[in-house]
């Protein structure tokens, strides 16, 4: 069942979205050569606690995965693209890191993700990240009242193909609001003019993710981390948005970031 949100409820989601967007941008800046993934995880835990928010990931136990997720971030490095478990790994020069998080404040949820390059960028990685960001922008632009959900999916898929990437259909975006995953499913490819009619009050998370040279995936033994099947690099971008009478409203906007962190010698975040 799809629950449409009132203007007031969308405003409350935007409060959460602002926090999620700002924290993601902060984490993207903290990520640097020599930083341990667990430093990022504990940095996020501290910020979430300080804000009085709740992580949507902690104790999350869907049909996939192995046991409840006991972290507040998904941190996926290089060929890992989704649901990466934070673990004892020190970021190296040239790593491509995807950071995904969802949180709730006063009962309203927002979900977002970004990908950054740590240290020296590979042009092919910059292109891959750019493709996910352009696809995200295209999907958002297509989320117009009176349109169809297939318009969003088709816009994402068209960008992927224009960059030369395939699209995996096993995971995509989703409805969001009072909980992290609500109806409808938002595929990363589809046919324009098909599917659910987009009406004001619909709130969704759009999340293009691409692998450099395959559309197939595999799972780590941890049951969570999803990687490209051929070991090629991956990237992931996501925003939560609302369809309004005047067009799409991004709820997880964040300060602009560069795919290359500002200072690779930055001191790692400190665990609480």
N, C-alpha and C positions, 0 to 999 in steps of 0.2 A: 504494500500500500504506500502511495506517495503522499506525504504531508506537505502541503503548501504553507509557507511562512508568511506572516503578516509583515508589514513594514517595520513595526516595532521589533519583531523577532529577528528580522534580518539585521536590524541595528545592533541587537545583542550579539548576534553571530559576528558582526564586524568588530566588536570589542575583542572577542577571542582571536579573530583573524589578525588584528593589528599586533597582538602579542606574539602570535605564531610567526608572522612575517618578520617582525623585528628580531626575534630570537634566532630565526634561521639565518638572517643576514649577519648577525653577530657570530654565529657558529661558523659561517663561511669565512669570516675574517680571522677567526681563531685557528682554523685548520691551517697547518703549516708543516714544513719539513721538521721532523723530530717530535711532533705531537702524537701522543698515543690516542687511539680511538676511545679508550676509556676516559681520558681527560675530557673529551668532547661530551661523552655521555654524562659524566658527573657535573660538568658545567651546566648542561641542560637541566639536570635534576635540580640543581640549586636554584636556577632561574625560575623554574616551574613552581618550586616551593615558595620562593620569595613572592611570587605573584598571586599565590593562593589558587593556582590552577590545578588541574588534574590531567595526567597523561592518559590518552586513550589507548596507548600501547601496553601499558603495564597490566599484566594478567590477561591480555588478549589471547583467546584460544579458539581460532577458527578451525574449519575442517582440515585445512592444510596446516603445516607447522608441527612441531613435536613438543607438546606441553605448552603451558602458558608462556607468553613473551614477558620477560622480566627486565625490560629496559624501556626508556622513554624515547629513544631514537632508533631509526633504522640507518645504519652506516654501511654503505656498500662501496667497495673499492675495486676499481679497474674493471674486471670482467663480471663483477657482481653488480646487479642492477636494482633488485628489490629485496626488502625484508632482511637486509644484512644485519647479523647480530653484532653489536659492539663487543669487541674482544681485545686482547692484549696484542695490538699491532701498532707499530710506530710508522707514521706516514713518511714516505720517501719522496725524493725529488721526482716530479713527473706523474705522481699518482693522480688518478681521476676519482674523486670522492663524491658520492651522492648522499645527501642528508635529507631524511624524510621524517616529519613529525606531525602529530595531531594532539591537540589538547582541548580541554573543556574549561570554561569559566561560567559559573552560575548556570550550569545545565545546557550550555550551547557550545558547539564544537566547531573547530576549523582544522583543516588538513592542508599541508603544503610541502613541497620538496624542491630542492635545487641541486645542481651539480657544479663542482668547482675543481680546478686543477691546482695541485699543490706544487709550488716551485716552478720549474721550467716547463712550459706548455708544449705539447706536440700539436702542430697545426691540425692534424686529423682529429685529435680530441676536441680542440676548439670548435671544429666544424660539427662534430657530433653533439656537443652541448648546445651549440647554436640551433641545430635542427630541432631539438626538443623544445627550446624556448620559442622559436618561430612557430612550431606546431601548436604550442600552448596558446600563443597569441591568436593564431588563426581559429582555434577551437573556441576561445572566448568570444572573438568577434562574431562567430557564427551563432552564438547563443542568444538569438533575438526573439522577442515575444512574437508568437504567431508562426515561428519556424518549427522545425522538427529536430528531434534529437539526432537523427541521421545527418543533419547538416553539420553538427559539431564533429561527429565521427569522421565524416567525409573530408572535412577541412584538415583534420589531423593527418589522416592517411595520405592526402594529396601532398602535404609538405614532406612527409617521410619519403615518398617516392621521388619527389623533386630533388632530394638530397642523395638519393640512391640507396636508401635504407628500406628493409622489409619491416613489416608490422606483425608483432605477435599478438594474437587475439585472446590469450588465456587470462591476462590481467589488464584492467583498464581503470577508468574513473568510476564514480559512484555518487549516489545521492548522499546528502549529509545534513545534519541539523542537530537534533537532540542526541544522536549517536553518530559514531564515525562512519558506519556503513549503512546506508539506507537505499531504498529503490529510488531511481533506476540505475542499472548498470550503464556506464558510458564507455562504449568501445572506442578504441583508437583507430578504427577504420570502419567505413560503412557507406551507405548510399544516401545522398542528399534527398530531402523530401520524404523520407521514410521515418517511421518510428513515432515515439511519443511527441505530442504537440507541446511546444515550449510556452509556458504561461507564466505571468508574474507570480512570484512566490516560490518558484522551484529553485532549490539550492543544490548545487552539485560540485563535486571536485573533479577537475579535468587533469589527467596526468599522462602525457605522452612519455614513453620510454622506448629507446631504440638501442639495438646492438649494431656494432659497426659492420659486421659481415654475415649476419645470420638472423633469422627470426625464430630460431629454436632456443629453448632454455633447458637447464638442468638444475637440480637441487643439491646443495651440500648435505653432508651426513647430519648436520644439525637440524634438518627438516624445515629450516626457514630460509636461509640465504639462497637466492635465485641468481644464477649466472648464465651468461651466453653459452650455448652448447659448444661453440668452437673456441672459447677462450678469448674472443675479441672484446674490445672495450665497450662500455655501455654508458648511457647517461639517462637522467630522469628529471623532469620538471613538472611541477604541480601547483595549482591554485584552487582555492575554494571561491565560488562565485554564486551570485544570485541573479536570476532572471527578473528584471523589473520592467515596468511599463515603458520606461525610457531606454531600455537596453541592458546588457550585462553589467553587473557591478562586482568587481573583484573585491573580495573580503580579506584576502591575505597579502595585500600589497606590502612591499618591503623596500627599504632603502636600496638604491641601485648597488649592484655588486659587480666585480670583475671576475672573470673565470680564473684569473691568476691572483692569489692572495698578495696583499701589499708587501708583506715582509716575511720571507722564509725563515728569518732568525727569531721570529716572535716567540716569546716565552710561552710554553704550554699553559693551558688552563689548569687550575689547581683543584683537585677533588676536595669535596667538603670534609 
